[in-house]
Amino acid sequence: MIGKVEKYLLDRIRRDGAVHLTLIDPEKVTTASATQTALTVEKFDTTAIMIGGSTSMSTTHLDKVIKAIKKTTKLPVILFPNNVTGISKYADAIWFLSLINSLDPYFLIGAQILGAPIVKKYRLEAIPLGYIIVGEGGAAGIVGRAATIPYDKPELAVAHALAAQYLGMRFIYLEGGSGASKPVPPEMIRMVKSQLSIPLIVGGGIRTGEQVKKVVDAGAELVVTGTVIEQNNSTNKIQELIENVKKHQKTTVA
């Protein structure tokens, strides 16, 4: 059953063609800096805020960060957990994800089994997500023991994405890895999107407005940026990233 947050995302995609999501790693922010980031990205019309990171985190700090953001903004807060410790009752929804190309059953289904009762208890909206790590993979690839898909093998990304779709996932996420040296190639994005009937999320290594445009032009409907905002956290950089998604929207709609 599609919940309120998922419907909101789908409605924004139908209306605009592509949207921006801001990823905040709770391990790398204070409540004050998270609040400031939330205010800034809301000002420039990011669609939602994702909360999560690749390393272990304090659940107490996670709760504090989310509560601070919720007091500051009306944007939906979606958990992007790396493990069961990444679940908080204060969020609006959770990407209930399976790392499709992990070599470890724990990240395919084990963590999900442990987390499901918690998600139910907290009454979080669960959004099924097929998570696929490509290229360098970053910390997420190492922690998740992923057999990362080479950028020059887009057909493998297609196969993984289709498998996730046929298993019932409602979103696909191509992840280049936090802080990756370059984004997922447009050719891979284009090939994957051409075979899917569900929304495609792309993140990792996206640092400039030009890279945003290339990712969206290739078919990404949701563009995630996080590390570049953490490193710069300047109004100009945040505006550049989000505005380039919006420029594409205008071109597409027209």
C-alpha positions in Angstrom: 0.0 0.0 0.0 1.4 3.4 -1.0 1.7 5.8 1.9 1.6 9.6 2.2 5.3 10.2 1.7 5.6 7.9 -1.3 2.5 9.5 -2.9 4.1 12.9 -2.3 7.3 11.8 -4.1 5.4 10.2 -7.0 3.2 13.3 -7.4 6.3 15.6 -7.5 7.9 13.3 -10.1 4.8 13.4 -12.2 4.5 17.1 -11.9 8.2 18.1 -12.4 9.8 15.1 -14.1 12.8 15.1 -11.7 13.3 16.1 -8.1 16.2 16.7 -5.7 16.7 14.9 -2.4 19.2 16.1 0.3 21.1 13.4 2.2 22.3 14.2 5.7 24.7 11.9 7.5 23.8 12.2 11.2 27.4 11.2 12.2 28.8 14.2 10.4 26.5 16.9 11.7 25.4 18.6 14.9 21.8 19.4 15.6 22.6 23.0 14.8 24.3 22.3 11.5 21.6 19.9 10.5 19.0 22.5 11.2 20.8 25.1 9.1 21.1 22.7 6.2 17.5 21.8 6.4 16.5 25.5 6.3 18.7 26.2 3.3 17.6 23.2 1.2 14.0 23.9 1.9 14.4 27.4 0.8 15.7 26.2 -2.6 12.9 23.6 -2.9 14.6 20.2 -2.3 11.8 17.6 -2.2 12.7 15.7 0.9 15.5 15.0 3.4 17.1 11.6 3.7 18.9 10.7 6.9 21.5 8.0 7.0 25.2 7.1 6.6 27.4 4.1 5.9 29.0 3.8 9.3 27.6 3.0 12.7 25.7 5.7 14.5 24.4 6.7 17.9 20.6 6.2 17.9 20.3 8.9 20.5 22.1 11.4 18.2 20.1 10.2 15.3 16.9 11.0 17.2 18.1 14.4 18.2 19.1 15.3 14.6 15.7 14.2 13.2 13.8 16.0 15.9 15.7 19.2 15.3 15.1 19.0 11.5 11.4 18.3 12.0 11.1 21.4 14.2 12.7 23.5 11.5 11.1 22.3 8.2 7.9 20.8 6.8 9.9 18.6 4.4 9.4 14.8 4.8 12.2 13.1 6.6 13.0 9.7 5.1 15.4 7.3 6.8 18.2 5.8 4.7 19.5 3.2 7.2 22.7 1.2 6.9 21.5 -1.1 9.7 18.8 -1.5 12.3 20.6 1.2 14.4 19.5 3.7 11.6 15.9 3.4 12.5 14.2 6.3 14.4 10.6 6.7 15.4 10.8 10.5 14.7 11.1 10.2 10.9 8.2 10.2 8.5 9.2 7.2 6.4 12.0 4.7 5.7 13.6 3.4 2.6 13.0 -0.3 3.3 16.0 -1.3 1.2 17.8 -4.5 0.2 21.3 -4.2 -1.1 20.7 -6.2 -4.2 24.4 -6.8 -5.1 25.6 -7.6 -1.6 27.6 -10.9 -1.0 26.3 -11.0 2.5 22.8 -12.4 3.2 22.5 -10.0 6.1 22.3 -7.0 3.8 20.0 -8.8 1.4 17.4 -9.8 4.0 18.8 -10.4 7.5 18.8 -6.7 8.6 15.4 -6.3 7.1 14.0 -9.2 9.2 15.5 -7.6 12.3 14.2 -4.1 11.4 10.7 -5.0 10.2 9.2 -5.3 13.7 10.8 -2.0 14.7 9.4 -0.2 11.6 6.0 -1.7 12.5 6.2 -0.6 16.2 7.2 2.9 15.2 4.5 3.1 12.5 7.0 4.3 10.0 5.9 4.4 6.3 8.0 1.7 4.6 9.0 2.4 1.0 10.5 -0.7 -0.8 13.8 0.1 -2.4 16.3 -1.9 -4.5 19.7 -0.5 -3.6 22.5 -1.2 -6.1 26.1 -0.1 -5.5 28.1 0.7 -8.7 31.6 1.9 -9.5 33.9 2.8 -6.5 31.1 2.0 -4.0 32.7 4.0 -1.2 32.1 3.1 2.4 28.7 1.7 1.6 30.2 -0.8 -0.7 32.8 -1.9 1.9 30.3 -2.1 4.8 27.6 -3.8 2.7 30.1 -6.3 1.2 28.8 -5.4 -2.3 30.1 -6.9 -5.5 30.1 -3.4 -7.1 29.1 -3.2 -10.7 31.8 -1.7 -13.0 30.7 1.5 -14.7 31.5 -0.1 -18.1 29.1 -3.0 -17.5 25.7 -1.2 -17.6 24.0 -4.4 -18.7 24.7 -5.9 -15.2 23.1 -2.8 -13.6 20.1 -3.4 -15.8 19.8 -7.1 -14.7 20.1 -6.1 -11.0 17.5 -3.4 -11.4 15.0 -5.6 -13.2 15.4 -8.3 -10.6 14.6 -5.8 -7.8 11.6 -4.5 -9.7 10.3 -8.0 -10.3 10.7 -8.7 -6.6 8.3 -5.9 -5.9 10.6 -3.0 -5.1 9.0 0.4 -6.0 12.1 2.5 -6.4 15.6 1.7 -7.7 18.7 3.5 -6.3 22.0 3.4 -8.3 24.6 4.4 -5.8 28.1 5.5 -6.8 29.2 5.7 -3.2 29.5 8.7 -0.8 32.3 10.9 -1.9 32.9 8.9 -5.1 35.4 10.6 -7.6 32.7 10.7 -10.3 29.0 10.2 -10.7 27.2 7.2 -12.2 27.8 7.4 -16.0 24.9 8.7 -18.0 25.1 5.7 -20.3 24.4 3.4 -17.3 21.6 5.5 -16.0 20.0 5.7 -19.5 20.2 2.0 -20.1 18.8 1.1 -16.6 15.9 3.6 -16.9 15.0 2.4 -20.4 14.1 -1.0 -18.9 12.3 0.1 -15.7 8.7 1.0 -15.1 9.5 2.4 -11.6 11.3 5.6 -10.5 15.1 5.7 -10.6 17.2 7.3 -7.9 20.8 8.2 -8.6 23.4 9.4 -6.1 27.1 9.5 -5.3 29.9 11.7 -6.7 27.5 14.5 -7.9 29.2 17.7 -7.1 28.3 20.3 -9.8 25.2 21.6 -11.5 26.5 20.3 -14.8 26.7 16.8 -13.4 23.2 17.1 -12.0 21.9 18.0 -15.5 23.7 15.0 -17.1 22.3 12.6 -14.5 18.7 14.0 -15.0 19.0 14.1 -18.8 20.0 10.4 -18.7 16.8 9.5 -16.9 17.2 9.9 -13.1 13.9 11.0 -11.5 15.4 11.6 -8.1 18.9 13.0 -7.6 20.6 12.6 -4.2 23.4 14.9 -3.0 25.0 14.8 0.4 28.8 14.8 0.7 29.2 18.0 -1.4 26.7 19.8 0.9 28.5 18.5 4.0 31.9 19.7 2.6 30.7 23.1 1.4 27.4 23.8 3.1 27.3 27.1 1.2 24.2 28.7 0.0 25.6 29.0 -3.5 26.6 25.4 -3.9 23.3 24.1 -2.6 21.4 26.5 -4.9 23.5 25.4 -7.8 22.7 21.7 -7.3 18.9 22.1 -6.7 18.4 24.9 -9.3 20.0 22.7 -12.0 17.3 20.0 -11.3 14.7 22.7 -11.6 16.1 24.0 -14.9 15.8 20.5 -16.3 12.2 20.3 -15.0 11.3 23.4 -17.0 12.9 22.1 -20.2 11.2 18.7 -19.8 7.8 20.1 -19.1 8.0 22.5 -22.0 
